[in-house]
Amino acid sequence: MSVINFIPTIWSARLLAHLDKKHVYAALVNRDYEGEIKNYGDTVKINQIGDINIKDYTKGKDIDDPEDLSGEQTILTIDQAKYFNFAIDDVDKAQVNPKLMDAAMQRAAYGMNDVTDLFLANLMYLAAQNNSTNLGSDTSAVVPTKNDAYDYLVDLSTDLTEKDVPTEGRWVVVPAWYHGLLLKDNRFVGNGTDYNKALIEGGEVGVAGGFRVWLSNNVPNTEGAKYKILAGTNAASSYAEQILETKAYSPEKRFADAVKGIHVYGGKVVQPKCLSVLTASKN
């Protein structure tokens, strides 16, 4: 078998397409700095501008000297690296067989997405867990019912509003059991139209309490009981990823060709106040 005709750009493009299709938490963060990273270990300095004072103006009087802008600088580091490595009967044939290519890359993408979404979910929770306005805790978790699950989302929205977080683009990610409670409440705008069915394929399942509601099995939880339901906006966190390389080769001990690739990524919570957490248990 020969791998002379291997075209890495085809495989890389298909892998990234599957990654984009299946992300949940990674769809809810900004990717403003993604074009600036190329390799594992790369860093991006993110400058945040502090508050600017607004002053009274009096006609005929000089205004004050300009104030120096102050703000914090945070670093987004590409400190995560994962790889895939699988064998197929013939790489050349796979490249002219879109179904076989898609099947192979979809499985690789699914595994990578699961890892990266867990990474981002925990990254955001750890940054937001000490917010004094969070709802519920490990010692006193909320136990929602079909009658008040919607109301708790309204409380999350209120918390964000009181912290001056913009209402535009707000999201919340819930586990399957919480989504089930919302479906029993007439106030929840869930699936039913072709548009909403299309959204479900990407993880978005409806609208509630001013949020776009997303469904994920990667909601952080403590021992499978106390779920950390995160709400926020994409201003809260930054994320960047790259498929650095895909390569075909012939394993020494196999009568097959193989494909391997490396995926690097990193994330940073830059605005923790743009997040709110509801700790909820099933019972």
C-alpha positions as CSV (number, residue, x, y, z in Angstrom):
1,M,0.0,0.0,0.0
2,S,1.2,3.5,-0.8
3,V,0.7,6.8,1.0
4,I,2.4,8.9,-1.6
5,N,-0.8,10.7,-2.6
6,F,-1.8,11.6,1.0
7,I,-3.3,15.1,1.2
8,P,-3.1,16.3,4.8
9,T,-5.1,19.5,4.1
10,I,-8.2,17.4,3.2
11,W,-8.0,15.5,6.4
12,S,-7.3,18.5,8.5
13,A,-10.3,20.4,7.0
14,R,-12.7,17.6,7.6
15,L,-11.5,17.2,11.2
16,L,-12.0,20.9,12.0
17,A,-15.4,20.8,10.3
18,H,-16.5,18.0,12.7
19,L,-15.0,19.8,15.6
20,D,-17.0,22.9,14.9
21,K,-20.2,21.0,14.4
22,K,-20.1,19.2,17.8
23,H,-18.7,21.8,20.2
24,V,-21.0,23.0,22.9
25,Y,-19.0,25.0,25.5
26,A,-16.4,25.9,22.8
27,A,-19.3,27.5,20.8
28,L,-20.0,29.8,23.8
29,V,-16.6,31.5,24.1
30,N,-14.9,34.0,21.9
31,R,-12.1,33.0,19.5
32,D,-10.7,36.5,19.0
33,Y,-7.1,35.4,19.3
34,E,-7.2,32.1,17.5
35,G,-5.4,33.4,14.4
36,E,-2.4,34.4,16.6
37,I,-1.5,30.9,17.8
38,K,0.4,28.4,15.7
39,N,2.0,25.9,18.1
40,Y,1.9,24.3,21.5
41,G,3.2,26.6,24.1
42,D,2.3,29.8,22.2
43,T,0.9,32.6,24.4
44,V,-1.3,35.6,23.7
45,K,-1.3,38.6,26.0
46,I,-4.9,40.0,26.4
47,N,-5.2,43.6,27.7
48,Q,-8.3,44.7,29.4
49,I,-9.1,48.4,29.8
50,G,-10.2,49.6,33.2
51,D,-13.1,52.0,34.0
52,I,-13.0,55.4,32.4
53,N,-14.3,58.3,34.6
54,I,-17.2,60.4,33.1
55,K,-17.0,64.0,34.3
56,D,-19.2,67.1,34.2
57,Y,-18.5,69.7,31.6
58,T,-18.8,73.4,32.2
59,K,-18.8,75.8,29.3
60,G,-15.8,78.1,29.3
61,K,-13.7,76.0,31.7
62,D,-10.8,73.8,30.9
63,I,-11.3,70.1,31.1
64,D,-9.0,67.9,33.2
65,D,-5.8,66.4,31.9
66,P,-6.4,63.0,30.2
67,E,-6.3,60.1,32.6
68,D,-4.0,57.2,32.1
69,L,-5.8,54.1,31.1
70,S,-5.3,51.2,33.5
71,G,-6.2,47.6,33.2
72,E,-5.2,44.1,33.8
73,Q,-3.2,41.9,31.4
74,T,-4.0,38.2,31.2
75,I,-2.3,35.4,29.3
76,L,-3.9,32.8,27.1
77,T,-1.6,29.9,26.8
78,I,-1.9,27.0,24.4
79,D,-1.0,24.4,27.0
80,Q,-3.2,21.5,26.0
81,A,-2.1,18.9,23.3
82,K,-4.0,15.8,22.2
83,Y,-3.4,13.5,19.3
84,F,-5.3,10.8,17.2
85,N,-3.7,7.8,15.5
86,F,-5.7,5.3,13.6
87,A,-5.2,2.7,10.8
88,I,-7.2,2.1,7.7
89,D,-6.9,-0.3,4.9
90,D,-5.8,2.2,2.3
91,V,-5.3,5.9,2.7
92,D,-5.4,6.7,-1.0
93,K,-8.8,5.0,-1.4
94,A,-10.1,6.7,1.7
95,Q,-9.4,10.1,0.2
96,V,-11.6,9.5,-2.8
97,N,-14.3,7.9,-0.6
98,P,-15.9,10.8,1.4
99,K,-18.1,8.5,3.5
100,L,-15.1,6.5,4.7
101,M,-13.1,9.7,5.3
102,D,-16.0,11.3,7.2
103,A,-16.6,8.2,9.3
104,A,-12.9,8.1,10.4
105,M,-12.5,11.8,11.1
106,Q,-15.9,12.0,12.8
107,R,-14.8,9.5,15.4
108,A,-11.6,11.3,16.0
109,A,-13.4,14.6,16.2
110,Y,-16.0,13.2,18.6
111,G,-13.3,12.1,21.0
112,M,-11.5,15.4,20.8
113,N,-14.6,17.4,21.3
114,D,-15.5,15.5,24.4
115,V,-12.1,16.3,25.9
116,T,-12.0,20.0,24.9
117,D,-15.6,20.6,26.1
118,L,-14.9,19.1,29.5
119,F,-11.7,21.3,29.6
120,L,-13.7,24.5,28.9
121,A,-16.6,23.6,31.2
122,N,-14.3,23.0,34.1
123,L,-12.2,26.1,33.3
124,M,-15.2,28.3,33.4
125,Y,-16.6,26.7,36.5
126,L,-13.3,27.0,38.5
127,A,-13.1,30.7,37.6
128,A,-16.8,31.4,38.6
129,Q,-17.1,29.1,41.6
130,N,-16.1,31.8,44.1
131,N,-18.7,34.4,42.9
132,S,-20.7,35.4,46.0
133,T,-23.9,35.6,44.0
134,N,-23.9,32.0,42.7
135,L,-27.1,30.0,43.4
136,G,-26.8,26.9,45.5
137,S,-23.6,25.2,46.6
138,D,-22.1,21.7,47.2
139,T,-23.4,21.9,50.8
140,S,-26.8,23.3,49.8
141,A,-27.6,22.4,46.3
142,V,-30.9,23.5,44.7
143,V,-33.3,20.7,43.9
144,P,-35.4,22.0,41.0
145,T,-38.8,20.7,39.9
146,K,-40.8,21.1,36.8
147,N,-42.6,24.0,38.5
148,D,-39.4,26.1,39.3
149,A,-36.6,24.9,37.0
150,Y,-37.5,27.8,34.7
151,D,-37.5,30.3,37.6
152,Y,-34.0,29.3,38.6
153,L,-32.8,30.3,35.1
154,V,-34.5,33.6,35.6
155,D,-32.6,34.0,38.8
156,L,-29.3,33.3,37.0
157,S,-30.3,36.0,34.4
158,T,-31.0,38.5,37.2
159,D,-27.7,37.8,38.8
160,L,-25.9,38.6,35.5
161,T,-27.9,41.8,35.0
162,E,-27.1,43.0,38.6
163,K,-23.4,42.6,37.7
164,D,-23.9,44.8,34.6
165,V,-23.4,41.9,32.2
166,P,-25.0,42.7,28.8
167,T,-28.2,40.9,28.0
168,E,-27.2,40.3,24.4
169,G,-25.9,36.8,23.6
170,R,-26.5,35.2,27.0
171,W,-26.4,31.4,27.2
172,V,-26.9,28.7,29.7
173,V,-25.8,25.0,29.5
174,V,-28.0,22.4,31.2
175,P,-27.8,18.6,31.6
176,A,-30.4,16.3,30.1
177,W,-32.4,15.9,33.3
178,Y,-32.8,19.7,33.7
179,H,-33.8,20.0,30.1
180,G,-36.5,17.5,30.8
181,L,-37.9,19.6,33.6
182,L,-38.0,22.7,31.3
183,L,-39.9,20.7,28.7
184,K,-42.7,20.3,31.2
185,D,-43.0,24.1,31.7
186,N,-45.2,26.0,29.1
187,R,-42.9,29.0,29.5
188,F,-40.0,27.2,27.9
189,V,-39.6,27.8,24.2
190,G,-38.3,24.4,23.1
191,N,-38.1,22.3,19.9
192,G,-40.9,21.8,17.5
193,T,-40.1,23.7,14.4
194,D,-37.6,22.7,11.7
195,Y,-35.4,25.5,12.8
196,N,-35.3,24.3,16.4
197,K,-34.7,20.8,15.4
198,A,-31.6,22.0,13.5
199,L,-30.4,23.8,16.6
200,I,-30.7,20.7,18.7
201,E,-28.2,19.0,16.4
202,G,-25.7,21.6,17.5
203,G,-26.6,21.4,21.2
204,E,-29.0,24.4,21.3
205,V,-32.4,23.3,22.5
206,G,-34.5,26.4,23.1
207,V,-34.9,29.8,24.9
208,A,-35.7,30.4,28.6
209,G,-35.3,33.4,31.0
210,G,-33.4,35.5,28.5
211,F,-30.9,32.7,27.6
212,R,-30.3,30.5,24.6
213,V,-30.4,27.1,26.3
214,W,-27.8,24.5,25.3
215,L,-27.8,20.8,26.2
216,S,-24.6,18.9,27.2
217,N,-23.6,15.8,29.0
218,N,-20.4,17.5,30.0
219,V,-22.0,19.8,32.6
220,P,-19.5,19.7,35.5
221,N,-20.8,17.8,38.5
222,T,-19.7,16.6,41.9
223,E,-19.9,12.8,42.1
224,G,-22.6,12.8,39.5
225,A,-25.0,14.6,41.8
226,K,-24.4,18.3,42.1
227,Y,-24.4,19.8,38.6
228,K,-22.7,23.1,37.9
229,I,-25.1,24.8,35.5
230,L,-23.1,27.7,33.9
231,A,-24.7,30.8,32.4
232,G,-22.9,33.7,30.8
233,T,-21.9,35.4,27.6
234,N,-19.0,34.8,25.2
235,A,-17.2,37.8,26.6
236,A,-16.4,35.7,29.7
237,S,-13.8,33.3,28.1
238,S,-11.4,33.1,25.2
239,Y,-10.5,29.8,23.4
240,A,-8.1,29.0,20.6
241,E,-7.3,25.7,18.9
242,Q,-5.3,24.4,15.9
243,I,-4.8,21.2,14.1
244,L,-1.0,21.4,13.8
245,E,-0.4,18.4,11.5
246,T,-1.9,15.3,10.0
247,K,0.4,12.7,8.6
248,A,0.0,9.3,6.8
249,Y,2.4,6.5,7.6
250,S,2.7,2.7,7.4
251,P,2.8,1.0,10.8
252,E,5.8,-1.4,10.9
253,K,3.7,-4.4,12.3
254,R,0.5,-3.9,10.3
255,F,-0.6,-4.5,6.7
256,A,-2.4,-1.1,6.7
257,D,-1.8,2.6,6.4
258,A,-2.4,4.9,9.3
259,V,-3.2,8.6,9.9
260,K,-2.1,10.6,12.9
261,G,-2.6,14.2,13.9
262,I,-2.1,16.6,16.7
263,H,-4.6,19.1,18.1
264,V,-3.5,21.9,20.4
265,Y,-5.7,24.3,22.3
266,G,-6.0,26.6,25.3
267,G,-8.5,28.7,27.1
268,K,-8.8,31.6,29.6
269,V,-11.6,33.1,31.6
270,V,-11.0,36.9,31.1
271,Q,-14.2,38.2,32.6
272,P,-15.3,36.0,35.5
273,K,-18.2,38.3,36.4
274,C,-19.8,37.5,33.1
275,L,-20.5,34.0,34.5
276,S,-23.0,32.7,37.0
277,V,-23.4,29.2,38.4
278,L,-26.4,27.3,39.6
279,T,-25.5,24.2,41.7
280,A,-28.4,21.8,41.2
281,S,-29.2,18.1,42.1
282,K,-31.8,15.8,40.7
283,N,-33.1,15.0,44.2
